[in-house]
């Protein structure tokens, strides 16, 4: 799916509300992640449909039909416009939020902030403390209680 | 123009937990064996855990749900009439590719629920009869665990010591100890040490996405290499659409589409269906003929009926001690079977197992598989921080009881990419299962609070939880009330066998794969011992 310039700006603006700035990181839209969202939506039909429906609904919603559109609204107005969609289009809105979370939490800058090791799980894996049979001290003293036949 | 292949002794349909076991066992006894698998081999470098976008793949092209993956190799399912979505995988190894490999056994009482509790039916075999096959399947797949569990009969030493349960597992174990409840390290088909040429697990976490190290018991690495070395021909990208029969109703082979969409026929002396509890009845229902107007070997009318899932509840505890609960195998820590058996003081029969599970990566945390989705907006970051790496889950595996109205049928419209009818699933959660899950949720909340959870959240019926597909070609001695006999041989044709979860009479309150594997090996033993007539 290819977004128009207007849709792209709208998406970035909504993303900043869904995942706002934190610490040194700007909001998800300002981080430039709308492009990733567009690409994932193009690849996965369920996300593509959700993105299309939400952006379309948001551009038609009466409260945002002002000069400058959604980005020109104040924060409270933007919040209520999004909450309106959440309440009235829950199926598409859920997928839309998933899409934004996926691209946000795929980003290495976010990984660094939350202390997550970027990259594949293999081959590093994780270290766990070795198995210690002493943990069984209490339960292993219990008499067998499985039901006899 | 149909391509007809040279005949074989045994034709196995499906290469997963049961099909691989039958192939391996019969190939050791000199049978000629061909196995048809609709999927293909997955190379180690293809598994998502080898890629940085593994969490995205887990939600898209590697999702558990074939309706989400929607790959050509999958068949879609109509789930409009089911609150639970069936999950499966189609490749060499079948659903063992994406299972978490938690491998408890049935209890002796599970084979006698009619006698003991007056519900469902007894199995036509006992735990004692199946025990040597459990041991054999454990050895084949590679089982880590430890003997001495007071909730189960003593058994042979596991081939490998337990996998570490981690600090999060210990935290929960100590809580169970304080409550005086049972717990035990889970048996798992995950290597705690190198085993039969396969590496040990390095705790990467997501056992559900296939294991590129070969440390998890998937049949593509645990069984197929030896079966192929024994002479089995495993033919991939071969999608069966009908088991063919003669005028007397005996199988003559199976018809399938190859990767080019060409129709093929593989003749055989016997056919073994091993395509899971939905896949096998689907193809059997599609195999109508003069001998079988209502589906293959369906004189009982029970083919496709008595579908059982394990209805899952998931109770998640939110802790605040920063244990990084995403470190370690996803669901191979400990189990609790304190509430496994019927308790007359309760308002339900039979019981449930708790399976402890870990959390996962940041996308899973944010999108909320384990603990609901993190809210968007101003509170997002604080709430994400509170949850990430701090969630531990008690999964509830409740014993579902067989009911004829829970079933699969062939959908009149929906098909796979070859035009083969898809299954439609009809399932209603019973009152007994509902009460069982409610009780389990209440007790899980007690346990998680005891372990120190600051907040507990329950999902009382998980939709994406149809991992275990059972009961749709049930086993029994009476041909009017069952589809297959005690050996997995259909009552209607002595050269057609079913070996997957379809044959389950009841489903117990444990993950079914060790029982599926044990039953498959037992059927193969029977064929080897009693059916020399099937060998050329």
Interface residues (C-beta under 8 A of the other chain):
Chain A: X17 X18 X19 X20 X22 X40 X43 X44 X46 X79 X82 X94 X97 X98 X100 X101 X102 X104 X105 X106 X110 X111 X114 X116 X118 X119 X120 X121 X122 X123 X124 X125 X126 X127 X128 X129 X130 X131 X133 X135 X136 X138 X139 X140 X142 X143 X144 X145 X146 X147 X148 X149
Chain B: X47 X49 X50 X51 X52 X53 X54 X55 X56 X59 X60 X68 X107 X108 X109 X111 X112 X115 X116 X126 X127 X146 X148 X150 X151 X152 X153 X154 X161 X162 X163 X164 X165 X166 X167 X170 X173 X174 X176 X177 X182 X183 X184 X185 X192 X201 X202 X203 X204 X205 X206 X212 X213 X326 X327 X328 X341 X361 X362 X363 X365 X366 X367 X373 X374 X376 X377 X378 X380 X381 X384 X385 X388
